[in-house]
Amino acid sequence: MELHKGSAGISLIIFGLLLGANTHQQVSAGEAIFCFLGGPVRSSAGLHYISVMGLVLMITGFVLASLYYRKVAWIRLKLLLFIIGFTALYPLVTEELMFFLKWNARGADALEYITRESSCGYSDDQEEGKMDCTVKVNNYGKNAQLVSLSPEMIHEFEFKAETLTAPPHSQRTYEITFTAPGNESVSMTGFLEEPEFEIEVVQ
C-alpha cells in the first residue's frame, strides 16, 4: 500500500503539472481540453478552475510523495526542484513537439505567432503612428510562407499590415516597423508586451 502511495504521489504531481502548467502559448493543456469540450474555464467571480485543480493535485501528490520517500535526503527540495524544472521546460517541449506534429503542414495550419516572445514599442502623434516590434513566428511546415501581420488598433491608430517570409521548419524572431496615418487628436508613446496580431498567409 505504501508503494502505491509513493507512486500515486508522483503521478498526481505530474498530472497536476500537465493539467495546469502553461504551454509555449501560455495556455495550459487542461484549459485547452475544457475549451474544446465546451466546459467553463473560469467562474463568474474569475476563479480559474484549471489552476485550482492542478494546484490541488500537486499539493496532494507532494504530501503523499514526501511521506513515502521521507527517508530520502532532501526529498521535499528535490520535489520542488522537479516542479520548477518541469514548469520551465514544458513550454519549450510543447513548442518543439509542434514541429514533429506539423512537419508536413501547409498554409495557415503550419504557422503560429508566439505571443510570449513578442513585444512592441510605439510612438504616435499627429504626423505619423510608428510601432517597432519584435515578433516571433514559427513555420512548422515544409514550405516557405509569405506571411502578413496586421496589428490591432492602438489609441485610434490603424497600423498597416507588413509581410515577412518564414522559411520552412523555422522558429525566428523578426524586427518589423509598422506605420499608421497621423491623428491630430492623439499623441501617445508606450510599450506592449504580447501584442495581438492577425496573421494570414499571402497567396
Secondary structure, DSSP 8 states (H G I E B T S, - for coil): -HHHHHHHHHHHHHHHHHHHSB-TTS-BHHHHHHHHHT--SB-TT--BHHHHHHHHHHHHHHHHHHHHTTTSTTHHHHHHHHHHHHHHHHHHHHHHHHHHHTTT--GGGGEEEEEEEEEEEEEE-SSEEEEEEEEEEEE-SSS-EEEEEEE--BTTB----EEEEE-TTEEEEEEEEEEEE--TT--EEEEEES--EEEEE--
